[in-house]
Amino acid sequence: MDIKDFRPLLESDTPPKGATARWILLAAAGVLVVASVVVGMMYWVLTLNTTSTVQGLSITMPDVAGGQSDLATEQLKKLGFTVIRRVESSDTIAKGSVISTSPEAGVRLASGEIVTLIESAGPVQSGIPSVNLLSLDKAKAAIEAAGFTVGTVKSTYSPDTKDGVVIGSSPEAGKKAPAGTVINILVSNGKVKIPDVVGMTVGKATKLLQGSDLQLLVTVTPDTTCTGQNIGSQSISPGVAAQHSKITIVYCAG
């Protein structure tokens, strides 16, 4: 069998004429030239971009973590960066110090790039609960439930709160403090402290004894055997007395 039987039929098996062959060679040469130019340009562009990028990323991001945020910000700006500061809570990094940066230390950057600095706001803070007028046990439970630590329990005077009932805390209710902060408790002893009013005017002594800090039941009695219009004596000596005690003050009316 002849090999011509296995190839596609052609209009002619005659080789192309000279002119046609030259055009084919010229076309092939043109394609090679264009391809060479394209490859060369691509190489030049890629090389140019790479070089520009390498040259642009000329500043190494410093390690400012743990330092003061203000100083770190100043340092980064001097290097040519644009600094954005954010504040986050931290149980381990002191308030005002740098927690981290983005990008992180060691990365090469170009001048003018944005660097985000995370500044510590210190530990998460919660409001101290009000424990006024609670029993001591309930006050302790409320403080611990809020994440704080019960400190000392101090007994103090109160004009109207019953003995053993809480009248306040230190730090006081409403203030914010980190978890674990020690909260001291003030408890009423059910008593008041009587002041010495001898020598005072009637008006001043009466105002003091009946005021919000003492709330005593005051009786004013004149004494015509002396003069001066000042208090000459008081029925309860200065010192500790029960809440809402009755006290008589005697003034000189002679």
Buried (B, 14 or more C-beta within 10 A) or exposed (E): EEEEEEEEEEEEEEEEEEEEEEEEEEEEEEEEEEEEEEEEEEEEEEEEEEEEEEEBBEBEBBEBBEBBBEEBBEBBEEBEBEBEBEBEBBEEBEBBBBBBBEBEEEBEBEEEBEBEBBBBBBBEBBEBBBBBBBBBEEBBBBBEEBBBEBBEEEBEBBBEBEEEBBBBBBBEEEEEBBEEBEBBBBBBBBBBEBBEBBEBBBEEBBEBBBEEBBBBEBEBEBBEEBEEBBBBBBBBEEEEBEBEBEBEBBBBBE
